[in-house]
Structures are given as C-alpha cells and as structure tokens.
Amino acid sequence: MSDGRAPGRHNLGTVISFEFRRTVTKPRFWLISLSVPLLIAVVVGLIALSGQTTAQRVESQDSASVTFTYTDASGLIDPAVAKAAGGTPVSDATAAREAVAAGTSQCHIDYPKDPLSQPIDVQGQDLGLFDSSRYNAVAAAVFQASIEKKIGDPTLAKLAIHPPDVQLVTYADGAPTAGIAGVIAPGIFLVLFYMAVLMLGNQMLNVTLEEKENRVTEMILTTMNPTTLIVGKVLALVGIGIVQGLVVGIPASIVFGLFSSSLGLAEPSAGVPMLGSFPINAGSMAIGFLLFLFSFLMFTGLLVAIGAVMPSAKEAGNTFGIVVMSMFIPLYAASLLVSDPHGVVSQIFTFFPLTAPVSALLRNATGGLYWWEALISLAILAVCGWAFLILGVRLFRTGSISYGSRVKIGRALGWRPGR
C-alpha cells in the first residue's frame, strides 16, 4: 500500500510528462524552434557577404580608371600625381563643370584653398548608386598621394594620413576583460528570454484556459489537486523552454563563431577564457542563466494568473499584449542602462518586477551589474514568480467553472468589502 503522498507525486509526474511530450512531439514546435537559428544564419551570412562585396567593390573602384579635370586653389596637388591618375589641370572651373553637365567630360574636381575647412568639390557623370563613389575615391587618393610626396618621408606621410591602429587591453580585478566580444555569450540569455516568452506566451496563458474552454475542469479536479495541475504544467513549460533555448542557442553560437571575423568582432585579449570562439566570464554566465530561469518562471506565473482570471483566450490575449510591452520598455532606455548602469533610472528598471528581467540581463551582459544587484533582482523575480503562481492557483481553484465571465479577484481571494 502506498503512502499518502504517492498519488500527488504520481499526478505531478504525469502532468509534467504529458504536457512536455504533447508539445515537443508537435512538428510545429520544431519548425518554429529551428527556423530561428536558420534565420540567424541567413542574416549573419548576408552581413558577411555584404562586407565581402563592399570590400571587393572598393578594390574595383580603386583600380578603375577615371579621366577628370581639376583646379587646385590650395597649391598642394602634385601635377605628376594627378596626371598619373588621369587628371588634366584647367583654369576655368565654371567651364569644366558645364562640360560635365553637358556630358563631354567625365569628372571635374575642385580642390579648395583651405582643405581643412572647405570640402573638395567633385562633379561627375552618373555611374549608378554605388559606382559613382569612385570619383570621391580618386579625388581623395590624388590629394593623399600629393601630400605624401610633399612630406618626402613615406613613413611620416603614411602616419600623417593614416594614424596607427590602437589595440586596447582592459583589466578588471587584475584580470584582462573580453571587451565587446564578451557581451555576446551572456547576451544570448537575453535573446533566449525574449524568444521563450514570445514563442511560449500563448501556451503559458492556456495553462489554465484550455481546460476551462473545453469545459472539462470539473472532471480533472475530481482526480487532481489544482496546485499539482498548475505546478506540473509550469514545470513542463520550463523544460520546454530549456529545450527550445538549447535548440536555438547552440546553432546560433556555432554560426556566430564561424562568421565572427567577417562580422568585425575584435579579438579578445590574451588570457581571457574562451568557449569555442567566444570569450566568457563564468560569473556573468551563471548570473545570466539564473536571471533567465527566474525571469521565465515569473512571467509564467503572471500569465498563469491572467489565464485563470479570463474566461477565454481572446480576452487573455489583450492582456498578454500589455505584458509584452513591459518587456520592450527597457529597450528604449538601453543606452541609459549601458552608459549609466548604476544610476537611479537603471536601478528602478532593474528592481521593478516587470522590467527587471530585460534590464538585469542587459546590464549583466554589458558588465554593469554588481553581484549584490544581481542577488536582489533574483530575489525579486523569485518572490514575484512564487506569488504569481500561488495567485494563479487560488484564482483557478475558485474560477475554474466560471466559463462565461471573468473571475472577480477579490471574491476569489476571500476579500469581503465592508458594509
């Protein structure tokens, strides 16, 4: 004979396995989950291809010949350099411009008297949206080559026109930091949180609405405690969210690793721990994972409570839109959260329950979240998630048979207004 708690454990396991298998065995789940990394791969590939195409276009423009006339009020242009580039000096700038407009001349360049304060004026025949920039390249190349020749020393000339590259190494607590490349790994948790809520949000609402709309709530509650039912469904959603995060995160990491050089990401400093192609900080990754998990649980509890109040999925969807809006509010203040992570506004966004997930995840990814702030955020998310879940169970228990009307929260919680 089994103990008194065995049926509860059995029912909880049954709910979790049933909800989990019902979702992950649907082709739609895998289609949506796999389409995200595929879309990321396409976007990253297009960005890399665009960078290569731009570089090739610049090289072709540099090698293409252009015939032009020019006037030099600065006295800095070397005639030999201009002639080698296809230039012919003229004295009448107005006539040269008219020749370009009439189509008898390809290009005319006016070098101003004071190049430091005045732009180089270039007029040319239209070669298309991108190829017409060839004229600008020629004008700049002739000017730079003339300056190099006047300076005499090739090294000094190159340094005067092209300053040397600067390699920055930053330190925190005596260890080198990863720089901008270090934002990618912990930032994945922010992306996964958005994807989890947006893709599983309707399913979170339907945790309590599905049985209510199908009018089978009474039958279920005769064999199962409502707490067991909702907790089981929530835990199943957590498992589904983790699977979806792995399905999206692992391919996305591989894609970013393959195209990291094409995306122009700087190489991390020596001594920075790496995970594949990504520099990582173990503390930031651990905090990011916990923030993602607790944020997911809080929003799940909130949506479960909303679903328990609403009589139908249509009415619950309107409220879901308001919840999603709260997730996007911190993005409008992202520049402030990054530039002033410890200011008053950042603190409010980080500790207010509905904006805490995105704000804390963003600050953690950019290195602007202190450990004690992370603990406070985690505590707020845990308490609010538990409170929302308990509230959802109470509302579901009272309003499970309110098929046609919205549940009155005060009555469900036992609040009786005074006479």
C-alpha positions as CSV (number, residue, x, y, z in Angstrom):
1,M,0.0,0.0,0.0
2,S,1.5,3.3,-1.0
3,D,1.8,6.3,1.3
4,G,-0.5,9.3,1.2
5,R,1.8,11.5,-0.9
6,A,2.5,8.9,-3.6
7,P,-0.6,9.8,-5.7
8,G,0.3,13.5,-5.6
9,R,3.8,12.8,-6.9
10,H,2.4,10.4,-9.5
11,N,-0.1,13.0,-10.7
12,L,2.6,15.7,-10.8
13,G,4.9,13.5,-12.9
14,T,2.0,12.6,-15.2
15,V,1.1,16.2,-15.8
16,I,4.8,17.1,-16.5
17,S,5.4,14.3,-18.9
18,F,2.1,14.7,-20.7
19,E,2.5,18.4,-21.2
20,F,6.1,18.1,-22.2
21,R,5.6,15.3,-24.7
22,R,2.5,16.9,-26.1
23,T,4.5,20.0,-27.1
24,V,7.8,18.6,-28.2
25,T,6.2,15.9,-30.4
26,K,4.4,18.5,-32.5
27,P,6.1,19.3,-35.8
28,R,5.2,23.0,-35.3
29,F,7.4,23.2,-32.2
30,W,10.5,22.1,-34.1
31,L,9.6,24.1,-37.1
32,I,9.4,27.3,-35.1
33,S,12.5,26.5,-33.0
34,L,14.7,25.5,-35.9
35,S,13.6,28.4,-38.1
36,V,15.1,30.9,-35.6
37,P,18.7,29.7,-35.9
38,L,18.2,29.3,-39.6
39,L,17.1,32.9,-39.9
40,I,20.1,33.9,-37.8
41,A,22.4,32.0,-40.1
42,V,20.8,33.7,-43.1
43,V,21.1,37.2,-41.6
44,V,24.7,36.6,-40.4
45,G,25.6,35.2,-43.8
46,L,24.1,38.1,-45.6
47,I,26.1,40.5,-43.4
48,A,29.3,38.7,-44.0
49,L,28.6,38.5,-47.8
50,S,27.7,42.2,-47.8
51,G,31.1,43.0,-46.1
52,Q,33.0,41.0,-48.7
53,T,31.1,42.6,-51.6
54,T,31.7,46.0,-50.2
55,A,35.4,45.3,-49.9
56,Q,35.6,43.9,-53.5
57,R,33.7,47.0,-54.8
58,V,36.1,49.3,-53.1
59,E,39.0,47.5,-54.6
60,S,37.5,47.6,-58.1
61,Q,36.8,51.3,-57.7
62,D,40.4,51.9,-56.7
63,S,41.7,50.1,-59.7
64,A,39.2,51.5,-62.2
65,S,40.5,54.4,-64.4
66,V,38.8,57.8,-64.3
67,T,39.6,60.8,-66.5
68,F,39.0,64.1,-64.9
69,T,39.8,67.8,-65.0
70,Y,40.8,69.7,-61.9
71,T,41.5,73.1,-60.4
72,D,43.9,73.5,-57.4
73,A,43.4,76.6,-55.3
74,S,45.4,75.0,-52.4
75,G,48.6,74.5,-54.3
76,L,49.0,71.1,-52.7
77,I,48.2,68.9,-55.7
78,D,51.3,67.5,-57.5
79,P,50.7,67.7,-61.3
80,A,52.6,64.4,-61.9
81,V,50.5,62.6,-59.4
82,A,47.3,64.0,-60.8
83,K,48.4,63.1,-64.4
84,A,49.2,59.6,-63.4
85,A,45.6,59.2,-62.0
86,G,44.1,60.5,-65.3
87,G,43.8,64.2,-64.4
88,T,44.2,67.3,-66.5
89,P,44.6,70.8,-65.0
90,V,42.3,73.5,-66.2
91,S,42.0,77.2,-65.3
92,D,38.2,77.8,-65.9
93,A,36.3,75.8,-63.2
94,T,32.9,77.0,-64.4
95,A,33.5,75.8,-68.0
96,A,34.8,72.4,-66.7
97,R,31.6,72.0,-64.6
98,E,29.4,72.8,-67.6
99,A,31.3,70.2,-69.7
100,V,30.5,67.6,-67.1
101,A,26.8,68.6,-67.1
102,A,26.8,68.5,-70.9
103,G,28.3,65.0,-71.0
104,T,31.5,66.0,-72.7
105,S,33.7,65.4,-69.6
106,Q,33.6,62.5,-67.2
107,C,34.5,64.3,-64.0
108,H,35.8,67.6,-62.6
109,I,37.4,68.1,-59.2
110,D,37.8,71.5,-57.4
111,Y,40.5,71.4,-54.6
112,P,39.7,74.3,-52.3
113,K,42.1,76.9,-50.9
114,D,41.8,75.6,-47.3
115,P,41.2,71.8,-47.3
116,L,41.0,71.8,-43.5
117,S,37.8,73.9,-43.5
118,Q,36.4,73.5,-47.0
119,P,35.3,70.3,-48.8
120,I,36.7,69.0,-52.1
121,D,34.0,69.7,-54.7
122,V,33.5,66.8,-57.1
123,Q,31.2,66.6,-60.1
124,G,30.9,63.6,-62.4
125,Q,28.8,61.6,-64.8
126,D,26.3,59.3,-63.0
127,L,27.7,55.7,-62.8
128,G,25.0,54.3,-60.6
129,L,24.2,54.5,-56.9
130,F,27.4,52.7,-55.8
131,D,29.9,53.1,-58.6
132,S,29.6,56.9,-58.6
133,S,31.6,56.9,-55.3
134,R,34.6,56.1,-57.5
135,Y,35.0,59.8,-58.1
136,N,35.3,60.5,-54.4
137,A,38.0,57.8,-54.1
138,V,40.0,59.3,-56.9
139,A,39.8,62.8,-55.5
140,A,40.9,61.7,-52.1
141,A,43.7,59.4,-53.5
142,V,45.2,62.2,-55.6
143,F,45.2,64.6,-52.6
144,Q,46.8,62.0,-50.2
145,A,49.5,61.0,-52.7
146,S,50.4,64.6,-53.3
147,I,50.7,65.2,-49.5
148,E,52.9,62.1,-49.2
149,K,55.2,63.4,-52.0
150,K,55.5,66.8,-50.4
151,I,56.4,65.4,-47.0
152,G,59.1,63.3,-48.5
153,D,59.4,60.6,-45.9
154,P,57.0,57.8,-46.8
155,T,56.6,56.6,-43.2
156,L,55.8,60.1,-41.9
157,A,53.4,60.6,-44.8
158,K,51.5,57.5,-44.1
159,L,51.4,58.2,-40.3
160,A,50.1,61.7,-41.1
161,I,47.3,60.5,-43.2
162,H,46.6,57.1,-41.7
163,P,47.2,57.0,-37.9
164,P,48.4,53.7,-36.5
165,D,45.9,51.1,-35.1
166,V,45.4,51.1,-31.4
167,Q,45.0,47.9,-29.5
168,L,43.2,48.3,-26.2
169,V,43.5,45.8,-23.3
170,T,41.3,46.4,-20.2
171,Y,41.5,44.9,-16.8
172,A,39.1,44.2,-14.0
173,D,40.2,42.8,-10.6
174,G,43.6,42.2,-12.1
175,A,42.4,40.0,-15.0
176,P,42.0,41.0,-18.7
177,T,38.5,41.6,-19.9
178,A,37.0,40.4,-23.1
179,G,35.7,43.8,-24.4
180,I,32.8,44.0,-26.8
181,A,33.2,40.3,-27.8
182,G,32.4,39.3,-24.2
183,V,28.9,40.7,-24.5
184,I,27.8,38.0,-26.9
185,A,27.9,34.9,-24.6
186,P,25.9,36.4,-21.7
187,G,23.7,38.4,-24.1
188,I,22.4,35.1,-25.5
189,F,20.3,34.7,-22.3
190,L,18.5,38.0,-23.1
191,V,17.7,36.8,-26.6
192,L,16.5,33.4,-25.3
193,F,14.3,35.1,-22.8
194,Y,12.6,37.2,-25.4
195,M,12.2,34.2,-27.6
196,A,10.9,32.0,-24.8
197,V,8.2,34.5,-23.8
198,L,7.1,35.4,-27.3
199,M,7.0,31.8,-28.6
200,L,5.6,30.2,-25.4
201,G,3.5,33.1,-24.1
202,N,0.2,31.8,-25.6
203,Q,0.9,28.4,-24.2
204,M,1.5,30.0,-20.7
205,L,-1.9,31.6,-20.9
206,N,-3.5,28.4,-22.0
207,V,-2.2,26.5,-18.9
208,T,-5.5,27.3,-17.2
209,L,-7.6,28.4,-20.1
210,E,-7.5,25.2,-22.1
211,E,-9.4,23.1,-19.7
212,K,-11.8,25.9,-18.9
213,E,-12.7,26.5,-22.6
214,N,-13.1,22.7,-23.2
215,R,-15.5,22.5,-20.1
216,V,-13.5,19.6,-18.6
217,T,-12.2,21.4,-15.5
218,E,-14.7,19.7,-13.1
219,M,-13.7,16.2,-14.4
220,I,-9.9,16.9,-13.9
221,L,-10.3,18.5,-10.5
222,T,-12.1,15.4,-9.2
223,T,-8.9,13.4,-9.5
224,M,-6.2,16.0,-9.2
225,N,-5.3,18.9,-6.9
226,P,-5.3,22.3,-8.8
227,T,-1.9,23.1,-7.3
228,T,-0.5,19.8,-8.7
229,L,-2.1,20.5,-12.1
230,I,-0.7,24.1,-12.5
231,V,2.7,23.4,-11.0
232,G,3.1,20.4,-13.3
233,K,2.2,22.4,-16.3
234,V,4.6,25.2,-15.3
235,L,7.5,22.8,-14.8
236,A,6.7,21.2,-18.2
237,L,6.9,24.7,-19.7
238,V,10.3,25.3,-18.0
239,G,11.5,22.1,-19.6
240,I,10.2,23.1,-23.0
241,G,11.8,26.5,-22.6
242,I,15.2,24.9,-21.8
243,V,14.9,22.6,-24.8
244,Q,14.0,25.5,-27.1
245,G,16.9,27.5,-25.7
246,L,19.3,24.7,-26.5
247,V,17.9,24.2,-29.9
248,V,18.3,27.9,-30.7
249,G,21.4,28.8,-28.7
250,I,23.7,26.0,-29.8
251,P,23.3,26.5,-33.6
252,A,23.3,30.3,-33.1
253,S,26.6,30.1,-31.2
254,I,28.1,28.0,-34.0
255,V,27.0,30.4,-36.7
256,F,28.4,33.4,-34.8
257,G,31.7,31.5,-34.2
258,L,32.1,30.8,-37.9
259,F,31.4,34.3,-39.0
260,S,32.9,36.2,-36.1
261,S,35.8,37.5,-38.2
262,S,33.5,38.6,-41.0
263,L,31.3,40.5,-38.5
264,G,34.3,42.6,-37.5
265,L,34.4,41.4,-33.9
266,A,37.7,42.3,-32.2
267,E,40.0,39.6,-31.0
268,P,39.8,39.1,-27.2
269,S,42.8,39.9,-25.1
270,A,45.3,37.2,-24.2
271,G,44.5,35.4,-21.0
272,V,40.7,35.7,-21.5
273,P,38.9,32.3,-21.0
274,M,37.2,31.1,-24.2
275,L,34.3,28.8,-25.0
276,G,34.9,27.9,-28.7
277,S,35.1,31.2,-30.5
278,F,33.5,33.2,-27.6
279,P,35.3,34.8,-24.6
280,I,33.3,34.0,-21.5
281,N,33.1,35.1,-17.8
282,A,31.9,32.3,-15.6
283,G,30.2,34.6,-13.2
284,S,28.3,36.5,-15.8
285,M,27.2,33.3,-17.5
286,A,26.0,31.8,-14.2
287,I,24.1,35.0,-13.3
288,G,22.7,35.2,-16.8
289,F,21.4,31.7,-16.6
290,L,19.7,32.3,-13.2
291,L,18.2,35.6,-14.4
292,F,16.8,33.8,-17.5
293,L,15.4,31.0,-15.4
294,F,13.8,33.1,-12.7
295,S,12.5,35.6,-15.2
296,F,10.9,32.9,-17.2
297,L,9.3,31.5,-14.1
298,M,8.0,34.9,-13.1
299,F,6.4,35.6,-16.4
300,T,5.0,32.1,-16.5
301,G,3.4,32.7,-13.1
302,L,2.0,36.0,-14.2
303,L,0.5,34.6,-17.4
304,V,-1.0,31.7,-15.5
305,A,-2.7,34.1,-13.1
306,I,-4.0,36.1,-16.1
307,G,-5.3,33.0,-17.7
308,A,-7.1,31.9,-14.5
309,V,-9.0,35.2,-14.4
310,M,-10.0,35.5,-18.1
311,P,-12.9,33.4,-19.5
312,S,-11.4,32.9,-22.9
313,A,-8.1,33.0,-24.8
314,K,-9.2,36.0,-26.8
315,E,-9.7,38.2,-23.8
316,A,-6.4,36.9,-22.2
317,G,-4.5,37.8,-25.4
318,N,-5.3,41.5,-25.0
319,T,-3.7,41.5,-21.5
320,F,-0.8,39.5,-22.8
321,G,0.0,42.4,-25.2
322,I,0.4,44.7,-22.2
323,V,2.7,42.2,-20.5
324,V,4.9,42.0,-23.7
325,M,5.0,45.8,-23.9
326,S,6.6,45.9,-20.4
327,M,9.3,43.6,-21.8
328,F,10.2,46.1,-24.5
329,I,10.2,49.3,-22.4
330,P,13.8,48.7,-21.1
331,L,15.0,48.5,-24.7
332,Y,14.0,52.2,-25.2
333,A,16.3,53.0,-22.3
334,A,19.0,50.6,-23.3
335,S,21.6,53.4,-24.0
336,L,21.0,54.7,-20.5
337,L,21.2,51.3,-18.9
338,V,24.6,50.7,-20.6
339,S,26.1,54.2,-20.2
340,D,24.8,54.8,-16.6
341,P,24.2,51.3,-15.2
342,H,24.2,52.4,-11.6
343,G,22.0,55.5,-11.9
344,V,18.5,55.9,-10.4
345,V,16.7,55.1,-13.6
346,S,18.7,51.9,-14.1
347,Q,18.1,50.9,-10.5
348,I,14.3,51.4,-10.9
349,F,14.2,49.4,-14.1
350,T,16.3,46.6,-12.6
351,F,14.3,46.2,-9.4
352,F,10.8,46.7,-10.8
353,P,9.4,43.2,-11.4
354,L,8.0,43.6,-15.0
355,T,11.1,45.4,-16.3
356,A,13.7,43.6,-14.1
357,P,14.3,40.6,-16.4
358,V,15.4,42.6,-19.5
359,S,17.2,45.3,-17.5
360,A,19.1,42.9,-15.4
361,L,20.0,40.6,-18.3
362,L,21.2,43.6,-20.4
363,R,23.3,45.1,-17.6
364,N,24.8,41.7,-16.8
365,A,25.7,41.2,-20.5
366,T,27.5,44.6,-20.7
367,G,29.2,44.2,-17.3
368,G,27.2,46.8,-15.5
369,L,25.5,44.6,-12.8
370,Y,27.0,44.3,-9.4
371,W,26.7,41.0,-7.6
372,W,24.5,42.4,-4.9
373,E,22.2,43.9,-7.5
374,A,22.0,40.5,-9.2
375,L,21.0,38.9,-5.9
376,I,18.3,41.5,-5.3
377,S,17.0,41.0,-8.8
378,L,16.9,37.3,-8.4
379,A,15.2,37.6,-5.1
380,I,12.5,39.9,-6.5
381,L,12.0,37.6,-9.5
382,A,11.7,34.5,-7.3
383,V,9.3,36.1,-4.8
384,C,7.1,37.6,-7.6
385,G,7.2,34.4,-9.5
386,W,6.1,32.4,-6.5
387,A,3.4,34.9,-5.6
388,F,2.0,35.0,-9.1
389,L,1.9,31.2,-9.2
390,I,0.1,31.0,-5.8
391,L,-2.3,33.7,-7.0
392,G,-2.9,31.7,-10.2
393,V,-3.7,28.6,-8.2
394,R,-6.1,30.4,-6.0
395,L,-7.8,32.1,-8.9
396,F,-8.0,28.8,-10.9
397,R,-9.4,26.9,-7.9
398,T,-12.2,29.5,-7.4
399,G,-12.9,30.4,-11.0
400,S,-12.3,27.1,-12.8
401,I,-16.0,26.8,-13.5
402,S,-16.6,30.4,-14.4
403,Y,-16.9,29.6,-18.1
404,G,-18.7,32.7,-19.3
405,S,-17.5,35.5,-17.1
406,R,-14.3,37.0,-15.8
407,V,-13.3,35.9,-12.3
408,K,-13.6,38.5,-9.6
409,I,-10.2,38.6,-7.9
410,G,-11.5,39.9,-4.6
411,R,-14.1,37.2,-4.2
412,A,-11.6,34.5,-5.3
413,L,-9.1,35.6,-2.6
414,G,-11.8,35.9,0.1
415,W,-11.8,39.7,0.3
416,R,-15.2,40.9,1.5
417,P,-15.8,44.6,1.3
418,G,-17.2,46.2,4.5
419,R,-20.8,47.2,4.7
